[in-house]
Amino acid sequence: MKIVLTILLFFLTLTPLYGWDRNEPVTPYGDYCPRCSNYGVCRLMLSPAEARQALKDYYSKKGLGIKIDRIRGRFIKARILDGSKVVDIIIFDRKTGRIRSIL
Protein backbone atom coordinates (compact mmCIF):
# COMPACT_ATOMS: atom_id res chain seq x y z
CA MET A 1 0.00 0.00 0.00
CA LYS A 2 2.84 2.39 0.84
CA ILE A 3 4.45 1.78 -2.55
CA VAL A 4 1.20 2.54 -4.36
CA LEU A 5 0.75 5.80 -2.43
CA THR A 6 4.37 6.77 -3.03
CA ILE A 7 4.05 6.16 -6.77
CA LEU A 8 0.75 8.05 -6.89
CA LEU A 9 2.25 11.04 -5.05
CA PHE A 10 5.28 10.97 -7.34
CA PHE A 11 3.12 11.20 -10.49
CA LEU A 12 0.84 13.84 -9.00
CA THR A 13 3.82 16.09 -8.26
CA LEU A 14 5.15 15.71 -11.82
CA THR A 15 1.83 16.50 -13.54
CA PRO A 16 2.24 20.31 -13.54
CA LEU A 17 5.62 19.98 -15.25
CA TYR A 18 4.10 18.44 -18.35
CA GLY A 19 1.11 20.75 -18.73
CA TRP A 20 1.24 23.43 -21.44
CA ASP A 21 0.00 26.76 -20.20
CA ARG A 22 -2.15 27.98 -23.09
CA ASN A 23 -1.82 31.55 -21.77
CA GLU A 24 1.78 31.63 -22.97
CA PRO A 25 2.56 32.42 -26.63
CA VAL A 26 2.83 29.32 -28.80
CA THR A 27 5.50 30.88 -31.01
CA PRO A 28 9.08 30.79 -29.72
CA TYR A 29 10.75 34.20 -29.84
CA GLY A 30 12.29 34.81 -33.26
CA ASP A 31 11.23 31.55 -34.88
CA TYR A 32 11.46 31.30 -38.64
CA CYS A 33 9.50 29.91 -41.54
CA PRO A 34 10.81 26.50 -42.63
CA ARG A 35 10.46 27.59 -46.29
CA CYS A 36 13.34 30.00 -45.70
CA SER A 37 16.80 29.24 -44.35
CA ASN A 38 17.68 28.81 -40.69
CA TYR A 39 19.28 32.25 -40.79
CA GLY A 40 16.02 34.06 -41.50
CA VAL A 41 16.59 35.06 -45.10
CA CYS A 42 14.37 34.03 -48.00
CA ARG A 43 15.82 34.08 -51.48
CA LEU A 44 12.81 35.99 -52.71
CA MET A 45 10.05 37.61 -50.71
CA LEU A 46 7.18 35.15 -50.30
CA SER A 47 3.94 36.08 -52.02
CA PRO A 48 0.90 36.53 -49.75
CA ALA A 49 -0.40 33.11 -50.86
CA GLU A 50 2.96 31.41 -50.18
CA ALA A 51 3.21 33.12 -46.79
CA ARG A 52 -0.31 32.05 -45.86
CA GLN A 53 0.52 28.43 -46.78
CA ALA A 54 3.84 28.58 -44.90
CA LEU A 55 2.07 29.76 -41.73
CA LYS A 56 -0.65 27.16 -42.18
CA ASP A 57 1.97 24.40 -42.52
CA TYR A 58 3.97 25.68 -39.52
CA TYR A 59 1.02 25.89 -37.12
CA SER A 60 -0.85 22.81 -38.35
CA LYS A 61 2.06 20.73 -36.96
CA LYS A 62 1.14 22.15 -33.55
CA GLY A 63 -2.56 21.42 -34.05
CA LEU A 64 -3.42 25.10 -34.47
CA GLY A 65 -5.07 27.19 -37.17
CA ILE A 66 -4.44 30.69 -38.48
CA LYS A 67 -6.54 33.69 -39.42
CA ILE A 68 -4.82 36.45 -41.39
CA ASP A 69 -5.78 39.88 -40.03
CA ARG A 70 -3.78 42.18 -42.25
CA ILE A 71 -1.13 42.17 -44.97
CA ARG A 72 0.83 45.41 -45.15
CA GLY A 73 3.96 45.56 -47.29
CA ARG A 74 6.21 42.69 -46.35
CA PHE A 75 4.47 41.98 -43.03
CA ILE A 76 1.47 39.81 -42.19
CA LYS A 77 -0.40 40.05 -38.91
CA ALA A 78 -2.24 36.85 -38.02
CA ARG A 79 -4.12 35.29 -35.13
CA ILE A 80 -3.23 31.76 -34.11
CA LEU A 81 -6.30 29.73 -33.17
CA ASP A 82 -6.93 26.67 -31.07
CA GLY A 83 -10.41 25.88 -32.34
CA SER A 84 -12.09 29.27 -32.05
CA LYS A 85 -9.90 30.55 -29.20
CA VAL A 86 -7.04 32.95 -30.01
CA VAL A 87 -3.85 31.60 -28.40
CA ASP A 88 -1.30 33.93 -30.02
CA ILE A 89 -1.00 36.93 -32.33
CA ILE A 90 2.01 37.03 -34.63
CA ILE A 91 3.78 39.19 -37.17
CA PHE A 92 5.30 37.32 -40.11
CA ASP A 93 8.02 38.97 -42.20
CA ARG A 94 7.66 37.68 -45.78
CA LYS A 95 11.20 38.78 -46.68
CA THR A 96 13.15 37.22 -43.82
CA GLY A 97 10.74 34.42 -42.88
CA ARG A 98 10.77 35.48 -39.20
CA ILE A 99 7.75 34.81 -37.03
CA ARG A 100 7.37 37.00 -33.92
CA SER A 101 4.71 36.80 -31.24
CA ILE A 102 3.20 40.16 -30.31
CA LEU A 103 0.78 38.87 -27.69
N, C-alpha and C positions, 0 to 999 in steps of 0.2 A: 504494500500500500504506500509506503514511504517513497519508493522508487517512482511509482505512478504520479504521485503528487509533485515530486521533484522535477520530473520530466514535464509535467503540465505547467508548472511555474516557469521553467526554463523557456518553453515555447511562448508563453504569455508575455514574458519580458522582452522577447525578440520581435514580437509582432509589430510594434511601432517602427522598428528599423526598416521594415520592408514595405511599409505603406507609402504611396506617392501622394504628397500633399497637392491636390489639384489647384490650390490657391497660388502656387508658385508657377512662374512662366515655364512653358514646356519647350522653349527654344533656348539652348545653351547660348551664352553671350558670344557673339561674333561667329556663329556657325555659318557654313557656306553651302551653296547649292552644289549637289554632286555632279551637275552637268558642267560645272566649271572646275578649274584646278583647285588643289588644296590650298593654294596661296591666295585665293580670292580674286582671280582675274579671268574673265571670259575672253576668248579670242575676239568674238564679236558680241555686241550688246544683244541680249535675248529679246525677241519680239514679245509683245504682251501675251500672245497665245503660248509661246514657249515657256515664258516665266510662270504663267498660270499652271501649265502642266508640270513644270519642275516643282512648284510648291505643292501641288496635289500629290505628286509621287513622294516627296519628302515627308509630308505629314500623314499620308495614308499608311506608311510603315509604322507609325505610332498609333494608328487607329483613330485618327482625327481628320476632320474635314476643314475646308477653307472657304471663306467668302471674301472676295475682293471688294474693298471699299472704294479705293481710288487709285488711278494710275496718273501720275504727274511726272512728265519727263522720264528720267531713268528709274524712278522709284515707284514701288507699289505698296500701298497700305492694305493689309488684309487682317481679317479676324480668323482666329483658329478656333474651331468648334469641336466640342465633344457632344455629339447629338445636336441639340439646339442651344447648348450652354457655351458661351464664349470663355475659353480658358487662356487665351493669349491674344495679343494684338502685335503684329510685326510690321516692320518695314523691310522690303526686299529691294536690293540694288541690282537692277538688271545688267549693269555693266561689270560689276565686280563679283556678283553672285552671293554677296553677304546677306545674311538674314539676321536682323536685330530685333529683339523683343523691346517693345515700348510700353509695356503694361506696368 
